[in-house]
C-alpha cells in the first residue's frame, strides 16, 4: 500500500510545501498537487502539516559496541536509537571485541543489522590487524564483504609508513581511511583540552596541536599517495585551517564534526562532570566558532554523532579515570535545529551536511536526497517539539551525555526506512 506524506515542507534544493508519495520502498512522486481521492483511499496518509520532510540522516561515526561490549550497547539498541533520531544509515566503528578486522565480522554485522531492519549498518573495518597500528588488514577481502571504509578510530595510526601503505592500498580499491587524529605522545594520557579551564581544574590536559599535527601529517601523506582521507570528529581551529588549505590545493580530503563540538566548550568541564569527557576534547569558544564557520563554508563536509555509549560504571568515576565518549544518535536533530532557529544554517544546508554529503563520501547513489526513484529513507522533523531527554525518550542502553535530562527542541516524529516506518513518536 502506498504511503503519502501530506502537506509537509519538503527539503530539496529549496523548501516547498508538497506531498511525497512512497510506493514499494521508493519515492514514487513529489508534487505540490494534491493527491487524488482515489489514491488517498488506497494509501496510508500521514498529515505532515507544519513538519519538515528530509532525507534520512546518514551518520558516518557510530560505536555499536557489538560484538564484545553488549552491556554498553548492541546493534539492536543502537539501531533503535538511530531510528528515533531520524537516522536511517549508520557507519559502525571497528573497535569492538574482537575488532572488526576481517571479512567474517563485517558480514556478521551486516547480516545482524538486516535482521533488525531499523536502519542500514555499514561497518568500517580496522585498517590494521587487531587495531595495533602495525600490519594492514586484508583490504580487498574486507571490502568484498561490504565494509564502507577503514578506520582504527579510537587509536591513531602512529606509524607514518603504515598510514602511507594504507592510503596506497585503499586508493587501489577506491576506498578511504577515516582517521582519528591524535599524536599520542603529545596527548600523553590527557583528559581534556589544555587551556585556562584545565589549569583552574587541575586536570591533565593536552594542546589542540595533538590533533592538528596529525592532520598535517595525513594531509601530506594524501598528497604523496593520492589516497582519500576522511578526518573524524575535527575539533580545533588549527585543524580547520589545515583542511581548508588542503581542499584549496585539490587534495582528496573530507571531514566531519560532532554536534557536541559545535555546541559545547571546555567550560562545561569546570564541575568535573565526566559526561563531558570526550576524545577529542571539547575545546575553547574560538575553536567552536571556527568549526561552525567551517560547516557553513563547506570546509567541514558533514555532521557525525560519534555515538559512544558507556555503562554508567565507566563514567561515574573521577574525571581523569572516567571513559571518553558521549551518546549522540538522538541528539543530532535537536542540536542542529538550534542552529537553524538561530539562522546560522537553513533546512537545505541541514539536509546537505546530514545526508547528501555523507552519501557522496560513501558513494551511496540511492539515498541522501529526496528524489523520485530513490530509496524512501526519510526523516519527518518537528522543529517545535519540546521534551526532556531522559529515560522516557532515550532508546540507547546508555545515557552518557551532558544533555541528559535537559530540555531539547526538535526531533524526528517519523522515521521511514525503505518505505516502512522505523520509528514514530
Secondary structure as GFF3:
##gff-version 3
##sequence-region A 1 425
A	DSSP	beta_strand	3	11	.	.	.	ID=ss1
A	DSSP	beta_strand	15	23	.	.	.	ID=ss2
A	DSSP	beta_strand	26	31	.	.	.	ID=ss3
A	DSSP	alpha_helix	37	41	.	.	.	ID=ss4
A	DSSP	beta_strand	44	47	.	.	.	ID=ss5
A	DSSP	beta_strand	52	55	.	.	.	ID=ss6
A	DSSP	beta_strand	57	63	.	.	.	ID=ss7
A	DSSP	alpha_helix	75	84	.	.	.	ID=ss8
A	DSSP	beta_strand	87	92	.	.	.	ID=ss9
A	DSSP	alpha_helix	103	116	.	.	.	ID=ss10
A	DSSP	beta_strand	120	125	.	.	.	ID=ss11
A	DSSP	three_ten_helix	129	131	.	.	.	ID=ss12
A	DSSP	alpha_helix	139	144	.	.	.	ID=ss13
A	DSSP	beta_strand	149	150	.	.	.	ID=ss14
A	DSSP	alpha_helix	160	172	.	.	.	ID=ss15
A	DSSP	beta_strand	177	179	.	.	.	ID=ss16
A	DSSP	alpha_helix	184	187	.	.	.	ID=ss17
A	DSSP	beta_strand	192	193	.	.	.	ID=ss18
A	DSSP	alpha_helix	196	201	.	.	.	ID=ss19
A	DSSP	beta_strand	205	206	.	.	.	ID=ss20
A	DSSP	alpha_helix	209	225	.	.	.	ID=ss21
A	DSSP	beta_strand	229	231	.	.	.	ID=ss22
A	DSSP	alpha_helix	237	248	.	.	.	ID=ss23
A	DSSP	beta_strand	253	257	.	.	.	ID=ss24
A	DSSP	alpha_helix	259	263	.	.	.	ID=ss25
A	DSSP	three_ten_helix	266	271	.	.	.	ID=ss26
A	DSSP	three_ten_helix	274	276	.	.	.	ID=ss27
A	DSSP	alpha_helix	285	297	.	.	.	ID=ss28
A	DSSP	beta_strand	302	303	.	.	.	ID=ss29
A	DSSP	beta_strand	307	308	.	.	.	ID=ss30
A	DSSP	alpha_helix	312	315	.	.	.	ID=ss31
A	DSSP	three_ten_helix	319	321	.	.	.	ID=ss32
A	DSSP	alpha_helix	332	341	.	.	.	ID=ss33
A	DSSP	alpha_helix	347	351	.	.	.	ID=ss34
A	DSSP	pi_helix	352	356	.	.	.	ID=ss35
A	DSSP	alpha_helix	357	361	.	.	.	ID=ss36
A	DSSP	beta_strand	378	388	.	.	.	ID=ss37
A	DSSP	beta_strand	407	417	.	.	.	ID=ss38
A	DSSP	beta_strand	420	424	.	.	.	ID=ss39
###
